[in-house]
Amino acid sequence: MIRIPAIDLREGRVVRLRQGDFAAETRYDVNPLALAKRYAREGATHLHVVDLDAARDGSATQRDLIAEICAESGLIVQAGGGIRTRVHIEAVLAAGVSRVVVGSVAVREPERLIEWAREFGSDRLLVALDTRQDADGVFRLPVSGWTEATAVTLHERVGQFFDAGIVEFLCTDIERDGMLQGPNIELYSELRERYPTVRIQASGGLSSLDDLRALKATGCAAVVMGRALLEGRFTLVEALSC
């Protein structure tokens, strides 16, 4: 299981949101590029970057910074936020990103995402299916930086993309994101049971090394580590050796 540290960017700063709420933002007094370089020195091979400004309103204000991180950190970078057109994909790839993370389009226009995967290669795109459980216990997929609800279900989209040959997904349980309450092991176990060959990147709620061990036991391909690292719940060195 690959351990992937995360850097969320807003107005050039490293931040974390709680459950995707832009009004519940925590800012960290660290330079994003310096943080990426530190993660590389500590043994990381991959990095997850989110442009929250782009996710919210479609602006690409962090692209130069993301390009700098790609060029100077030496990490394999997957990045997303506000990816709505093929031009956006081309621009992010041109910035040096290895995989472009696509969320809202995957929910709203799955056929377009499937076309992009054929054009650019499924290894250059990572489908982000960020999910929230509704009152009936169904996991649905909000969009636009998690600010707009939809009726689309998680399993509906996973099944559709799986049938199209797309097998790797970044799945975030929004209710647990930034909460340090532990990941949704049941959700990832269910996905792996239903689709044994699917590769899941787990995100949301990570708080301890025991959480990493539990995620590995589900067969998740990777885990994205955000607030827990930033707030010292464990170190990256500990996570990599866990």
Phi, psi and omega in degrees: 000122181284133175262118187242109174292152184239144172232116175262131186246135172215121182054038176079004181251156171277123182223168167224140174257152176261117181055034177073012184271114181293342177276350180245065185257136171247127178259142181244135185277070180211140178287130184303316180294318178298322179293317178299317179295323178295317178299321179296317179297328183276359172115358178295148174248337183236159177215138177252125182236135177237127173270097185290330177298316179293322180299326185277315187227007176086357178288157181241045189291341183262004190296320179296320178294319178297319177298320179295318178298316179299317186287326191252345183272333184077007182270155171279112189256130167250132187217148179205188184119107176073025179278104187238346182222164177295330177298320176299316180300313180300319182293319181291320176296321179295335178284352178106002179289138181279322180224133179264127182269122183241125183244287188301318180297324179298330180276313186282319187227070185300326180296324177295318178299319179297321176297316179298320180297323177290323183286311186266342186099131183296341178282349178261353178239145174235120182279120179262116178246089181272127195232151178223134182280131180272184185296339179266005179083010180268133178276114180248171191240097174288165183226183178056058181065030177071016184266348185235121181283152173225168177269357183290135181264156178301311184293328177301312182285319178302314180298318181295314181289324178300316179296335180270003177093007177267123191235002180237132185223143168264118185239117180247128170276106188300322182297337181260349186296124179073009185261345179058036182249011181096145180285164180275083182300321181298320180297312182291324177296319179295317178298316181293325179291319182286324181230081187300333183266000177287141176258119183252129166263117183272143180208141175111116172095351184304131183222347187206167175294329176297326176297320178298317180297320181293321178294319178299322181295336178284344183091014176300142182282332183202163174225136178263127187246118183244265187300323182301321177288315183297329184256012170073026175296329171200165179266163177296321178301316178296319181296319182290332181264355183295000000 
